Amino acid sequence: MKKILIIGANGQIGSELIAALRGKYGAGNVVGFDLREPKEEQKKAGPFEVGDASKKEVLAAALDRHSIDTVFHLVALLSATGEKDPDLCWTLNMGSLKNVLDLAREKKLQVFWPSSIAAFGPATPKVKTPQETVMAPTTMYGVTKVAGELMCQYYKLKWGVDVRSVRYPGLISWKTPPGGGTTDYAVAIFYEALQKGSYECFVGQKTILPMMYMPDAIRGIMELMEAPKEKIKVNTSYNLAAISFSAQELADVVKKKVPGFSCSFKPDARQKIADSWPQSIDDSAARADWGWKHEYGLEKMADDMLENLKKKFGKK
Ligand SMILES: NC(=O)c1ccc[n+]([C@@H]2O[C@H](COP(=O)([O-])OP(=O)(O)OC[C@H]3O[C@@H](n4cnc5c(N)ncnc54)[C@H](O)[C@@H]3O)[C@@H](O)[C@H]2O)c1
């Protein structure tokens, strides 16, 4: 049985991944790790360590204490927050990844680390962005994703570290709020539709970005980590895609499902970041190599989001 450490377990992805992995491998075999204290219910659900992933010795002790063989490393400063503090974005994103890769080399760990569509830039083809293409991002977050991908490839080729990765699109979920990314509007619109009946979107209505619903995102990386080693042919990160839609199309779908909802558009600094990213992604390599397949389209995702958020807010 695997013994897993999730670093960044309280975040948008980690808080859902931890439950899914515990369901599969048993609560005692999946340890959470985060800088922030977990919620009470999380503390009761299974082992959890509070610590700083920038400190290699702290990570090493947690790995030893729980005899860990598999790590999901999810710590990062995201795109919008990263532009507010580019120095911290570089130091945290690269430093913590280097710690994890060094420890993986030493202790023979399997590692998952997510890249992002932010690894692409304005010179990248925007539609059906290929697996192999121009990678020249203009945000510090994107720079750390390209550098991180190359770092993972280096550790794999030089030292045989089994590190696997995907370039996630924007992730939409209802359990834990997103952590300061450029695609956060695609989550906020659902919250505010139910809580206020209106939403002011921070990108323009024609902005199209690739997105994915969280259940697909979680299942995808669990399948990637389970795939036989010889099936993993991309040494950097796999393109991964599900749905692409404009901000207007999203607003129209929400309007159809939430009577009286209205959406206005007031682009802010995040528009420039959105404009530098692809609109859709060619993920045929992930589909061919390890069988990636998404399940949620725009309508199905919106129905599920609204149903769960209504329950969360105690609404009918
Ligand atoms: N959410 C998305 O839409 C998306 C899209 C593409 C890629 N990704 C990538 O997925 C990963 C996880 O993203 P997320 O959205 O869950 O992020 P998040 O910001 O929601 O969560 C990150 C977690 O890391 C923790 N953390 C921060 N600094 C730490 C430190 N020094 N030590 C220990 N823990 C620390 C935070 O407390 C937080 O709980 C990141 O690498 C991100 O770049 C996310």
Ligand as a Chemical Component Dictionary entry (heavy atoms), coordinates in Angstrom:
data_LIG
# 
_chem_comp.id                   LIG 
_chem_comp.type                 NON-POLYMER 
_chem_comp.pdbx_formal_charge   0 
_chem_comp.three_letter_code    LIG 
# 
loop_
_chem_comp_atom.comp_id 
_chem_comp_atom.atom_id 
_chem_comp_atom.alt_atom_id 
_chem_comp_atom.type_symbol 
_chem_comp_atom.charge 
_chem_comp_atom.model_Cartn_x 
_chem_comp_atom.model_Cartn_y 
_chem_comp_atom.model_Cartn_z 
_chem_comp_atom.pdbx_ordinal 
LIG N1  N1  N 0  -6.138 25.878 -8.919  1  
LIG C1  C1  C 0  -5.874 25.986 -10.208 2  
LIG O1  O1  O 0  -6.721 26.439 -11.010 3  
LIG C2  C2  C 0  -4.533 25.537 -10.738 4  
LIG C3  C3  C 0  -4.321 25.535 -12.120 5  
LIG C4  C4  C 0  -3.074 25.147 -12.611 6  
LIG C5  C5  C 0  -2.086 24.710 -11.731 7  
LIG N2  N2  N 1  -2.327 24.716 -10.390 8  
LIG C6  C6  C 0  -1.240 24.299 -9.496  9  
LIG O2  O2  O 0  -1.684 23.351 -8.542  10 
LIG C7  C7  C 0  -0.987 23.530 -7.299  11 
LIG C8  C8  C 0  -1.996 23.710 -6.173  12 
LIG O3  O3  O 0  -2.849 24.788 -6.500  13 
LIG P1  P1  P 0  -4.060 25.227 -5.559  14 
LIG O4  O4  O 0  -4.994 25.977 -6.442  15 
LIG O5  O5  O -1 -4.527 24.107 -4.738  16 
LIG O6  O6  O 0  -3.283 26.307 -4.645  17 
LIG P2  P2  P 0  -3.777 26.950 -3.255  18 
LIG O7  O7  O 0  -3.151 28.296 -3.166  19 
LIG O8  O8  O 0  -5.255 26.831 -3.120  20 
LIG O9  O9  O 0  -3.104 25.965 -2.195  21 
LIG C9  C9  C 0  -1.738 25.978 -1.890  22 
LIG C10 C10 C 0  -1.558 25.478 -0.455  23 
LIG O10 O10 O 0  -0.156 25.522 -0.151  24 
LIG C11 C11 C 0  -0.013 25.967 1.182   25 
LIG N3  N3  N 0  1.332  26.567 1.352   26 
LIG C12 C12 C 0  1.768  27.764 0.920   27 
LIG N4  N4  N 0  3.061  27.939 1.275   28 
LIG C13 C13 C 0  3.435  26.832 1.946   29 
LIG C14 C14 C 0  4.655  26.414 2.553   30 
LIG N5  N5  N 0  5.734  27.185 2.546   31 
LIG N6  N6  N 0  4.676  25.193 3.162   32 
LIG C15 C15 C 0  3.578  24.416 3.205   33 
LIG N7  N7  N 0  2.395  24.749 2.628   34 
LIG C16 C16 C 0  2.335  25.950 2.007   35 
LIG C17 C17 C 0  -1.115 27.011 1.366   36 
LIG O11 O11 O 0  -1.407 27.201 2.741   37 
LIG C18 C18 C 0  -2.260 26.357 0.579   38 
LIG O12 O12 O 0  -3.083 25.577 1.415   39 
LIG C19 C19 C 0  -0.035 24.714 -7.517  40 
LIG O13 O13 O 0  1.228  24.248 -7.921  41 
LIG C20 C20 C 0  -0.675 25.443 -8.687  42 
LIG O14 O14 O 0  0.281  26.156 -9.416  43 
LIG C21 C21 C 0  -3.525 25.121 -9.881  44 
# 
loop_
_chem_comp_bond.comp_id 
_chem_comp_bond.atom_id_1 
_chem_comp_bond.atom_id_2 
_chem_comp_bond.value_order 
_chem_comp_bond.pdbx_ordinal 
LIG N1  C1  SING 1  
LIG C1  O1  DOUB 2  
LIG C1  C2  SING 3  
LIG C2  C3  SING 4  
LIG C2  C21 DOUB 5  
LIG C3  C4  DOUB 6  
LIG C4  C5  SING 7  
LIG C5  N2  DOUB 8  
LIG N2  C6  SING 9  
LIG N2  C21 SING 10 
LIG C6  O2  SING 11 
LIG C6  C20 SING 12 
LIG O2  C7  SING 13 
LIG C7  C8  SING 14 
LIG C7  C19 SING 15 
LIG C8  O3  SING 16 
LIG O3  P1  SING 17 
LIG P1  O4  DOUB 18 
LIG P1  O5  SING 19 
LIG P1  O6  SING 20 
LIG O6  P2  SING 21 
LIG P2  O7  DOUB 22 
LIG P2  O8  SING 23 
LIG P2  O9  SING 24 
LIG O9  C9  SING 25 
LIG C9  C10 SING 26 
LIG C10 O10 SING 27 
LIG C10 C18 SING 28 
LIG O10 C11 SING 29 
LIG C11 N3  SING 30 
LIG C11 C17 SING 31 
LIG N3  C12 SING 32 
LIG N3  C16 SING 33 
LIG C12 N4  DOUB 34 
LIG N4  C13 SING 35 
LIG C13 C14 SING 36 
LIG C13 C16 DOUB 37 
LIG C14 N5  SING 38 
LIG C14 N6  DOUB 39 
LIG N6  C15 SING 40 
LIG C15 N7  DOUB 41 
LIG N7  C16 SING 42 
LIG C17 O11 SING 43 
LIG C17 C18 SING 44 
LIG C18 O12 SING 45 
LIG C19 O13 SING 46 
LIG C19 C20 SING 47 
LIG C20 O14 SING 48 
# 
